[in-house]
Amino acid sequence: MPFIGKQPQVGAYSKLDAITASATATYNLALNSGAYYPSSANHLMVSLNGVMQAPQDSFTISGRTIIFDSALTSNDSIDFIMALGDVLDIGTPSDGTVVTTKIQNAAVTTAKLASSLDLSGKTVTMPTGAVIQVVQTTFGQQSTTTTSTSFAATGHSVSITPSSTSSKILLYVIGGGQYLPSGNTMASQTIFRNSTNIGDSTTGLQNAYTVGTTGFTITGHSMMVLDSPSTTSAITYQTYMKTAGGTYQYQGSDRGDINFIAMEIAG
């Protein structure tokens, strides 16, 4: 804000020019013989006849004029008037001096936020059920086989690091195909969290069957499970497979990619 003359200074305590009382309630204020315009009555200390006067009650301000609540006489003495700085500028607060209680509720609006916020180093609390992060890996033009009757790793995995111990991890395996052994038999798939099977220990999370004497391909893997790992350490989830007999193939080639998706859900 521009000023003519000297700009007001915050904390510039000044003793105003002396005033001789007379038979009136109204007096002009001056500082160094120049007109002085206080911001309000609350920024003046006024002593009358040795008694400090209450602003707004004992006197008010209008422009550069002080108006006492009643007319004075020549026997009265305006001892001094001190001007306590200027309230139009508060200056720049020192670092670390503005506390939470000094910020009005709802004062920080969207308009005051930067258009781009980097929260990577911050802890953000999300509402329950919100998706915090999504990780995906693809098992592409490849396949892996097993003749094991116990769960064996397919080599398809996804890793995720939860941001909170209360988070849940939604796991989804979809796409690709399965080649099952011939004959009347069954193949099973499951998902391990690190070394723990989070599906049924016997049947896993998905089962496929062959009927008849020839093997055939069933397109599309489909496994979904909601896990509660209760950790903020990195987790590796991996698909496992087994067969009740013959050779089972976890296939992501001509049948399309197999996508393994892990979503962290706020708990």
C-alpha positions in Angstrom: 0.0 0.0 0.0 1.6 3.4 -1.0 2.0 6.2 1.5 2.7 9.9 1.1 5.6 10.6 3.5 6.9 8.1 6.0 5.2 4.7 5.9 3.7 3.6 9.3 5.8 1.2 11.2 4.5 -1.7 13.2 5.4 -1.1 16.9 6.3 2.5 16.3 5.2 3.8 19.7 5.0 7.6 19.5 4.1 10.3 22.1 1.8 12.7 20.3 2.1 16.5 20.5 0.8 18.1 23.8 -2.7 19.3 23.9 -4.0 22.1 26.1 -7.5 21.4 27.5 -10.3 24.0 27.0 -14.1 24.1 27.2 -14.6 21.4 24.5 -14.6 17.6 24.1 -12.9 17.6 20.7 -9.2 18.0 19.9 -7.0 17.5 16.9 -4.1 15.0 17.1 -0.7 15.8 15.9 2.7 14.1 15.8 5.7 16.4 15.3 3.3 19.2 14.2 1.8 17.0 11.5 -1.7 15.7 11.5 -1.9 12.2 13.0 -4.7 9.7 12.1 -4.8 6.8 14.6 -6.3 3.5 13.3 -8.8 3.3 16.2 -9.3 4.5 19.8 -7.9 1.1 21.0 -4.4 2.1 19.8 -4.1 5.2 22.0 -3.1 5.5 25.6 -4.6 8.7 27.0 -3.9 10.1 30.5 -6.3 12.8 31.7 -5.7 14.4 35.1 -3.4 11.5 36.0 -6.0 8.9 35.2 -5.8 6.5 32.2 -8.9 6.7 30.0 -10.7 3.7 28.6 -10.9 3.7 24.8 -14.4 3.7 23.3 -15.8 4.5 26.8 -14.0 7.7 27.8 -13.0 8.8 24.3 -13.5 7.9 20.7 -11.7 8.7 17.5 -12.9 10.3 14.3 -10.2 10.8 11.6 -7.5 12.8 13.3 -9.8 14.0 16.1 -10.1 12.6 19.7 -13.5 13.1 21.3 -13.9 12.8 25.0 -17.1 11.6 26.5 -17.7 15.1 28.0 -16.4 18.6 27.5 -13.2 19.4 29.4 -12.3 22.7 31.0 -9.2 24.8 31.2 -8.5 23.2 34.6 -8.2 19.8 33.1 -4.8 18.4 32.1 -4.3 16.1 29.1 -1.1 14.5 30.5 0.0 12.6 27.4 -1.4 10.6 24.5 0.7 7.6 23.3 0.1 6.1 19.9 0.7 2.3 20.0 1.9 1.7 16.4 -0.3 1.0 13.4 -2.6 -1.9 12.8 -2.9 -1.7 9.0 0.3 -3.8 8.7 1.2 -6.6 11.1 4.6 -7.2 9.5 6.0 -10.7 8.7 5.7 -13.2 11.6 8.9 -14.8 12.6 9.5 -18.4 11.6 7.7 -20.9 13.9 5.6 -18.3 15.6 2.2 -18.9 14.0 0.5 -21.7 15.9 -2.6 -23.8 15.0 -4.9 -21.8 17.2 -4.1 -18.6 15.3 -5.5 -20.1 12.1 -9.2 -19.8 11.8 -11.2 -23.0 11.2 -11.8 -23.5 7.5 -9.5 -20.6 6.6 -7.3 -22.8 4.4 -9.4 -23.3 1.3 -8.7 -25.2 -2.0 -7.8 -21.9 -3.6 -4.9 -21.5 -1.2 -3.4 -24.9 -2.0 -0.7 -25.4 -4.6 -1.9 -26.9 -7.9 0.5 -29.7 -7.4 1.2 -31.3 -4.0 3.9 -33.9 -3.4 2.7 -36.0 -0.5 5.1 -38.9 -1.1 6.9 -38.2 2.2 3.7 -37.6 4.2 1.3 -39.9 6.0 -2.2 -39.4 4.5 -5.2 -40.8 6.3 -7.8 -42.0 3.8 -11.5 -43.0 4.6 -12.2 -46.6 5.1 -12.6 -48.4 1.8 -10.6 -45.9 -0.3 -8.1 -47.2 -2.7 -4.6 -46.1 -1.6 -2.4 -47.7 -4.3 -2.6 -50.2 -7.1 0.3 -52.4 -8.3 0.1 -54.7 -11.4 2.4 -57.3 -13.0 1.8 -59.2 -16.3 2.6 -62.8 -17.1 3.0 -62.4 -20.9 4.2 -64.6 -23.7 5.3 -67.4 -21.5 4.0 -70.4 -19.5 5.1 -72.7 -16.7 4.1 -76.3 -16.0 4.0 -78.6 -13.0 3.2 -82.3 -12.3 3.4 -81.6 -8.5 0.5 -82.7 -6.4 1.5 -80.0 -3.8 1.4 -76.3 -4.5 4.3 -75.1 -6.6 5.2 -71.5 -7.6 4.2 -70.4 -11.1 6.8 -67.6 -11.1 4.1 -64.9 -11.4 4.2 -62.5 -8.5 3.4 -58.9 -7.4 5.0 -56.9 -4.6 3.4 -54.1 -2.6 4.3 -52.2 0.6 1.2 -51.2 2.6 1.1 -47.7 4.1 -0.8 -48.8 7.3 -1.1 -52.0 9.3 -4.9 -51.6 9.1 -4.9 -51.7 5.3 -6.3 -54.6 3.4 -4.9 -55.9 0.1 -7.4 -56.9 -2.7 -5.8 -59.4 -5.0 -7.1 -60.2 -8.5 -5.7 -62.6 -11.0 -7.3 -62.5 -14.5 -6.7 -63.4 -18.1 -4.5 -66.0 -19.9 -5.4 -69.6 -19.9 -4.9 -73.0 -18.2 -3.9 -76.2 -19.9 -5.1 -79.2 -17.8 -3.9 -82.7 -18.0 -6.0 -85.4 -19.8 -8.3 -87.7 -18.0 -10.8 -87.1 -15.2 -8.7 -85.0 -12.9 -8.4 -81.6 -11.2 -5.9 -78.7 -11.1 -5.9 -76.0 -8.4 -4.4 -72.5 -8.1 -3.9 -70.3 -5.0 -2.0 -67.2 -3.9 0.7 -67.1 -1.3 1.6 -64.1 0.8 5.4 -64.5 1.1 5.4 -68.2 2.3 1.8 -68.3 3.5 -1.0 -69.8 1.5 -4.0 -67.4 1.8 -6.3 -69.7 0.1 -7.6 -73.1 1.2 -4.7 -75.4 2.1 -6.2 -78.2 -0.1 -8.2 -76.6 -2.9 -6.6 -73.1 -3.0 -8.7 -70.3 -4.6 -9.5 -71.7 -8.0 -10.1 -75.2 -9.3 -10.4 -76.5 -12.9 -11.4 -80.0 -14.0 -10.9 -82.1 -17.1 -13.6 -84.5 -18.2 -12.8 -87.3 -20.6 -9.6 -88.7 -22.0 -8.1 -85.6 -23.6 -6.8 -82.4 -22.1 -8.1 -79.0 -23.0 -7.5 -75.4 -22.3 -9.8 -73.3 -20.2 -9.3 -69.6 -21.0 -9.2 -67.1 -18.3 -7.8 -67.3 -14.8 -10.1 -65.8 -12.2 -8.9 -65.5 -8.6 -9.9 -62.7 -6.2 -9.3 -62.5 -2.4 -9.1 -59.8 0.2 -6.1 -60.2 2.5 -5.3 -58.6 5.8 -1.5 -58.7 6.2 -1.3 -56.3 9.2 2.1 -55.0 8.2 3.8 -52.0 6.6 6.7 -54.1 5.3 7.0 -55.1 1.7 5.0 -58.1 0.7 5.4 -60.4 -2.2 2.3 -62.2 -3.4 2.7 -65.1 -5.9 0.4 -67.5 -7.6 0.9 -71.2 -7.0 -0.5 -74.3 -8.8 -0.8 -78.0 -8.4 -2.4 -80.9 -10.2 -4.1 -84.1 -9.1 -2.5 -85.9 -11.9 -0.7 -85.3 -15.2 0.8 -82.0 -16.4 -0.8 -78.7 -15.6 0.2 -75.5 -17.4 -0.1 -71.9 -16.2 -0.3 -70.2 -19.6 0.0 -66.6 -20.7 0.9 -66.9 -24.3 -1.6 -67.4 -27.1 -4.4 -67.2 -24.6 -3.5 -63.6 -23.7 -1.6 -62.1 -20.7 -2.3 -63.0 -17.1 -2.6 -59.8 -15.0 -1.9 -60.0 -11.3 -3.3 -56.9 -9.5 -2.8 -55.8 -5.9 -4.8 -52.9 -4.5 -4.3 -51.4 -1.0 -7.6 -50.6 0.6 -7.8 -48.3 3.6 -9.0 -50.1 6.7 
